[in-house]
Amino acid sequence: MEDILRPIYQERASNKDTLGILLIEKRKSESPVTDNLDAILFIVTKNSDVPLFIKQYEYKNQRAALYIASESQMNDWIMNGTNRRTIDWVLNGKVLFDRNEYIDQLKNRLIEFPRQDRIKRIGIEFAKLIRRFKEGKDFYTSNHYLDAFNHVIHALHHLARLSVLENGFHPEVTVWNQVKKIEPAIHRLYEELIVSQEAISKKLELLFLASELLVNKKIQIGSAHLLQVMAEEKREWTFNELITCKEIEPYAIDLGILLEFLIEKQVVSVNKIETKSKGLYHRYYLVQ
């Protein structure tokens, strides 16, 4: 497939904006990593009119796709964990072109996983975890056990990914293999949910109790990014200032429920300032 795609990537390599070109070939008969195509030609550019451009090709029953991503889009995927496949592509793809060692440096960044990158990713996972955990509990108390089960599964996935990140690794698609070695207690909870023959209501009751202990253990590391941003930039924040802050934006959708959880745990406090209407207050958030 590389020979077939050579004219395409050679033309792109001559462009001064092209930073790196990778070839990712299908490894098995079913390959979600390449969308079941035979190959992906992945190009990162310095500047682009659109964050991501995709074009597909076919040649004698072989199928391929060209992905062109801007450097800023690539950074967003890495920082926020919104496209795990690209991490696989960078780490395992064949380098066809590398301007000024851009791809090599990107690989090193992924392998080393700098602390600040990890803290932000952990903050994103923790916010999602709290959302799923609280919503699952709400369904459970309303006797909607199947909906509660679904949310607990997702909550455990976020807890597992958080644990992997905390230990300095990128969560892979096979995250449970990683967690089994890193934090067996979370893996046992997941097995209990899947394998146990208990009635679903009883399983959920026990899991919520055990999960709450694990969630509480993660409060310090899970809230570190949010608290760091809040403490460094200003003393008090309105909710709107927080959700529009660029650093917090990746988990803004879950910020409301996360803040209420941290207030409940006395990690964040609220300063109430009375409005013109007597008895009605503005809420300002600050680090406890």
Buried (B, 14 or more C-beta within 10 A) or exposed (E): BEEBBEEBBEEBBEEEBBBBBBBBBBEEEEBEBBEEBBBBBBBBBBEBEEBEBEEEBEEEEBBBBBBBBBBEBBBBBBBBBEBBBBBBBBBEBEBBBBBEEBBEEBBEBBEEBEEEBBBBBBBBBBBBBBBBBBBBBEBBEEEBBEBBBBBBBBBBBBBBBBBBBBBEBBBBEEBBEBBBEBBEEBBEBBEBBEEEEEEBEEBBEBBBEBBEEBBEEBBEBBBBBBBBBBEEEEEBBEBEBBBEBEBBEBBBEBBBBBBBBBBEEEBBEBEEEEEEEEEEEEBBBBBE
